[in-house]
């Protein structure tokens, strides 16, 4: 720390030199990528100084604190120090949820289900609203996936499709988020089965299998609950049709095979008629 900064602290001029540092950060006067600089050390010092001043009730302009903490968060992200992000993001006040959600969204497929669950636990430990964080991350993840080019028809799921599958985990961790998970899953199922034009039935089944068991019991809002029920019925029909095909390959007598196949076809037919006469996929 330079002598001028020390004198500023001694003579109660902290707000002034913190403001100067924040301005230099905004104006990109520091190069974080330089092989020889004190950028990480400087941002860490000023971030901690801002937090310390808050603790002892010495006012620091909120915009200055936000700029400095944001710079230090970027340093932590670049260093891969995930376990510290929630703590410093939590100090951003009104912007804390959005900032931590932005970090979690950036993980994409680099984090598995256990990492995501741990990340939400860290949010709670640092005073963040877990429900709000999960909702924002889920929405950002879906938006990011949909911003990609249209998912092509292919045998192997793409990274974008895996990202959509993983996005449901954010809102499925806790019981209090199941209503949000219901909203999210209908959007993703609609995309897999309809909007993508790829008919990704297997991915849709995988998505349903990932969901909490309590989800089908949610009946409000009625329109969304009905839509989810119809998707489940559609997937059940797909299973019924698959069993018809499997029956044809069974190593049993022709009579038994045909009898069972006919019964399965009747079951599938009745299910199809029931679904298609329930105004499924009809516009409002």
C-alpha positions in Angstrom: 0.0 0.0 0.0 1.4 3.4 -1.0 2.1 6.1 1.5 -0.7 8.3 0.0 -3.2 5.5 0.7 -1.9 5.2 4.3 -2.2 8.9 4.8 -5.8 8.8 3.4 -6.8 6.2 6.0 -5.1 8.1 8.8 -6.8 11.4 7.9 -10.2 9.9 7.3 -10.0 10.1 3.5 -10.9 6.4 2.8 -14.0 7.2 0.7 -11.9 9.4 -1.6 -9.2 6.9 -2.4 -11.6 3.9 -2.6 -13.6 6.0 -5.1 -10.4 6.6 -7.0 -9.5 2.9 -7.1 -13.1 2.0 -8.2 -12.8 4.6 -11.0 -9.6 3.1 -12.2 -11.2 -0.4 -12.2 -14.1 0.9 -14.2 -11.8 2.6 -16.7 -9.8 -0.6 -17.1 -6.6 1.1 -16.0 -5.4 -2.3 -14.5 -4.6 -5.3 -16.6 -5.6 -8.5 -14.8 -3.8 -10.6 -17.4 -0.4 -9.0 -17.0 2.3 -11.5 -15.9 3.6 -9.1 -13.4 1.2 -6.9 -11.4 -0.4 -6.7 -8.1 -4.0 -6.7 -9.4 -5.2 -9.8 -7.4 -3.5 -8.5 -4.2 -4.9 -5.0 -4.7 -8.4 -6.1 -5.3 -8.3 -8.4 -2.3 -7.0 -5.6 -0.1 -9.6 -3.1 -1.2 -12.5 -5.6 -1.1 -11.5 -6.5 2.5 -11.2 -2.8 3.4 -14.7 -2.1 2.1 -16.1 -5.0 4.1 -14.2 -3.9 7.2 -15.4 -0.4 7.0 -19.0 -1.7 6.7 -18.5 -3.8 9.8 -17.4 -0.7 11.9 -20.1 1.5 10.4 -17.9 3.8 8.4 -19.9 4.6 5.2 -18.6 3.8 1.8 -20.5 4.7 -1.3 -22.5 1.6 -2.4 -21.4 1.9 -6.0 -17.8 2.0 -5.0 -18.2 -1.2 -2.9 -20.0 -2.9 -5.7 -17.3 -2.2 -8.3 -14.5 -3.3 -6.0 -16.2 -6.5 -4.8 -17.1 -7.3 -8.4 -13.5 -7.0 -9.4 -12.4 -9.3 -6.6 -15.2 -11.8 -7.5 -13.8 -12.0 -11.0 -10.3 -12.7 -9.5 -11.8 -15.5 -7.4 -13.6 -17.0 -10.3 -10.4 -16.9 -12.5 -8.5 -18.7 -9.7 -11.2 -21.4 -9.4 -11.9 -20.6 -5.7 -15.6 -21.5 -5.9 -16.0 -21.9 -2.2 -15.5 -18.2 -1.6 -17.8 -16.8 -4.2 -21.0 -16.9 -2.2 -19.4 -15.1 0.8 -18.3 -12.1 -1.3 -21.3 -12.1 -3.5 -23.5 -12.0 -0.4 -21.9 -8.7 0.5 -23.3 -7.0 -2.6 -26.7 -6.3 -1.0 -29.5 -6.0 -3.4 -27.4 -7.4 -6.2 -26.2 -10.5 -4.3 -28.7 -13.0 -5.6 -28.2 -12.0 -9.2 -24.4 -12.0 -8.9 -24.2 -15.4 -7.3 -26.7 -16.8 -9.8 -24.6 -15.5 -12.6 -21.6 -17.4 -11.2 -23.6 -20.6 -10.9 -24.9 -20.3 -14.4 -21.4 -20.0 -15.7 -20.5 -23.4 -14.3 -22.7 -25.1 -16.9 -21.7 -28.7 -17.3 -18.5 -28.2 -15.3 -20.4 -29.0 -12.1 -22.2 -32.2 -11.3 -25.3 -32.6 -9.2 -23.3 -32.7 -5.9 -21.4 -29.6 -6.8 -24.7 -27.8 -7.5 -26.3 -28.9 -4.2 -23.1 -27.7 -2.4 -23.2 -24.4 -4.1 -26.8 -23.8 -3.0 -25.8 -24.8 0.6 -23.1 -22.1 0.5 -25.6 -19.6 -0.6 -27.7 -20.3 2.5 -24.6 -20.2 4.7 -23.8 -16.7 3.5 -27.3 -15.3 4.0 -28.6 -15.6 0.4 -32.1 -16.6 -0.4 -31.6 -20.1 -1.8 -35.0 -20.2 -3.5 -34.4 -16.9 -5.3 -30.9 -18.0 -6.3 -32.1 -21.4 -7.7 -34.9 -19.7 -9.7 -32.6 -17.2 -11.3 -30.0 -19.8 -12.1 -32.6 -22.1 -13.6 -34.0 -19.3 -15.8 -30.6 -18.1 -16.9 -29.6 -21.7 -17.8 -32.7 -22.3 -19.9 -32.3 -18.9 -21.6 -28.6 -19.7 -22.3 -29.5 -23.1 -23.8 -32.3 -21.6 -26.0 -30.0 -18.9 -27.2 -27.9 -21.6 -28.8 -28.6 -22.7 -32.3 -31.5 -25.1 -32.8 -30.7 -28.5 -31.4 -30.0 -30.8 -34.3 -31.6 -34.3 -34.7 -28.9 -36.6 -33.5 -28.6 -39.9 -31.6 -26.3 -38.6 -28.9 -27.6 -35.8 -26.7 -25.7 -32.5 -27.2 -24.1 -30.4 -24.5 -27.1 -28.0 -24.8 -29.5 -30.8 -24.2 -27.5 -32.0 -21.2 -27.5 -28.4 -19.9 -31.3 -28.3 -20.1 -31.5 -31.6 -18.2 -29.1 -30.3 -15.5 -31.0 -27.0 -15.1 -33.9 -28.8 -13.4 -31.7 -29.8 -10.5 -31.5 -26.2 -9.3 -35.2 -26.1 -8.5 -35.6 -29.7 -7.5 -33.3 -29.7 -4.5 -35.8 -28.5 -1.9 -39.5 -29.0 -1.3 -40.2 -25.3 -1.3 -39.1 -25.0 -5.0 -41.3 -27.7 -6.5 -43.8 -25.2 -7.9 -41.0 -23.5 -9.7 -39.7 -26.9 -10.9 -43.1 -27.7 -12.3 -43.1 -24.5 -14.4 -39.5 -25.2 -15.5 -40.1 -28.8 -16.5 -43.1 -28.0 -18.7 -40.9 -25.6 -20.7 -38.1 -28.1 -21.1 -40.5 -31.0 -22.0 -42.2 -28.7 -24.5 -38.9 -28.0 -26.1 -37.7 -31.7 -26.2 -40.9 -33.0 -27.6 -42.3 -30.2 -29.7 -40.3 -27.0 -30.3 -37.0 -28.6 -31.2 -38.6 -30.7 -34.0 -36.3 -33.5 -32.9 -38.8 -35.5 -30.9 -36.3 -36.2 -28.0 -38.5 -38.7 -26.2 -35.7 -40.5 -24.4 -34.4 -37.1 -23.0 -37.9 -36.2 -22.0 -38.2 -39.5 -20.1 -34.8 -38.9 -18.4 -36.0 -35.5 -17.3 -39.2 -36.9 -15.7 -37.2 -39.5 -13.9 -35.0 -36.8 -12.4 -37.9 -35.0 -10.8 -39.1 -35.2 -7.2 -41.8 -37.8 -6.6 -44.0 -35.1 -5.2 -44.2 -33.1 -8.4 -47.3 -34.9 -9.9 -49.3 -34.1 -6.8 -49.0 -30.3 -7.4 -52.4 -29.2 -8.9 -51.9 -25.4 -9.0 -51.8 -23.5 -11.2 -54.3 -25.9 -12.9 -53.2 -25.2 -16.5 -49.6 -25.9 -15.8 -50.3 -29.0 -13.7 -52.6 -30.3 -16.6 -49.9 -29.7 -19.1 -47.4 -31.7 -17.1 -50.0 -34.5 -16.7 -50.4 -34.6 -20.4 -46.7 -34.9 -21.0 -46.5 -37.8 -18.6 -49.5 -39.5 -20.4 -47.7 -39.0 -23.7 -44.5 -40.7 -22.4 -46.6 -43.5 -20.9 -48.1 -44.0 -24.4 -44.6 -44.2 -25.9 -43.7 -46.9 -23.4 -46.9 -48.8 -24.4 -46.0 -48.6 -28.0 -42.4 -49.8 -27.2 -43.9 -52.8 -25.4 -45.9 -53.7 -28.5 -42.7 -53.8 -30.6 -41.0 -55.9 -27.9 -43.9 -58.3 -27.8 -43.4 -59.1 -31.5 -39.9 -60.3 -30.8 -40.8 -62.5 -27.8 -39.9 -66.2 -28.2 -43.4 -67.5 -27.5 -46.1 -69.1 -29.6 -47.7 -67.1 -32.4 -51.1 -67.2 -30.6 -49.8 -66.0 -27.3 -47.7 -63.3 -28.9 -50.6 -62.0 -31.1 -53.0 -62.1 -28.2 -50.7 -60.1 -26.0 -49.8 -57.7 -28.8 -53.5 -57.1 -29.5 -54.1 -56.3 -25.8 -51.2 -53.9 -25.7 -52.4 -52.2 -28.8 -55.8 -51.7 -27.3 -54.3 -50.2 -24.2 -52.1 -47.8 -26.2 -55.1 -46.9 -28.5 -57.3 -46.0 -25.5 -54.5 -43.9 -24.0 -54.0 -42.1 -27.2 -57.7 -41.3 -27.7 -57.9 -40.1 -24.1 -55.0 -37.8 -24.5 -55.9 -36.4 -27.9 -59.5 -35.7 -26.8 -58.4 -33.8 -23.8 -57.4 -30.7 -25.9 -53.8 -31.5 -25.4 -51.5 -29.0 -27.2 -54.5 -27.0 -28.3 -54.1 -23.2 -28.2 -56.1 -21.3 -25.6 
